[in-house]
Amino acid sequence: MVNVPMTRKNGFTLAELLIVIAIIAILIVLGLMNVGGQRIKANDVKRKTDVYKLKNAIEEYHNDHDTFPPDGTIICGGAGLAPYLQQVPCDPKNPTARVSYGYFPSAETGGYRVCTILEDVSDPAITDAGCGGTDGCGVGGGYNYCLASGTTASAVGTTDQAAGGTTPTPTPGGSIPTPTPTPGTQYQGNFACNSVGVCKSYDYPQCKGCLVSYPTLDCGGTQCSDPDLWCTDILAPNCP
């Protein structure tokens, strides 16, 4: 009788299958994390854009009515700011929930804040807006990014500026002294390019060596790409 050798069939062992499954699972998790991160960034970009649009509409309302809109005006999907803004935008995270942005008019100061909650808590815009502390922007509700009117940020209920922080203490006998502007300076608002070329909010741009300031949070678009327009961030004499 002729003995026919047995041929061993090649295949995956259980250990090999488990390794392949584990690798696939890791790749899926990484893919989901990347998608989630991009979604968060996209949502936060929309939030900043919406808040900026709301601020512009509120300012236009003020120009026509000599007062800011009353509380309850900024309702998701509403027309409280028409014709300046035909429809009030909603937070993008859950469109079906129709979550409104925060609006906090202050009768005490005659100013306001319009706020949102950025999902990316590492976004430097939170700190630049003065909302990086444990109290956020100081208005409750978990808001960590606000735009507003006025020139200073102060305590809860008395806020006037781009976000949290404290009101500068006036010097005895009068208001905070303002340094003499350097020839060629142009101050148009509270936003300026800091010493590393990032647009941020200042209580007093002229006190931090800023030659130019802007009324909008983008510092005029591409202006921060020019180092000649950067602030020194060195406190000027007689400044708070």
Buried (B, 14 or more C-beta within 10 A) or exposed (E): EEEEEEEEEEEEEEEEEEEEEEEEEEEEEEEEEEEEEEEBBEBBEBBBEBBBBBBBBBBBBBEEEEEBBEEEBBBBEBEBBEEBBEEBBBBBBEEEEEBBBBBBBBEEBEBBBBBBBBBBEEBEBBBBBBBBBEEBBBBEEEBBBBBBBBBBBBEEEBBBBBBBBEBBEEEEEEEBBEBEEEEEEEBEBBBBBBBEBBBBBBBBBBBBBBBBBBEBBEBBEEBBEEEEBBBEBEEBEEBB
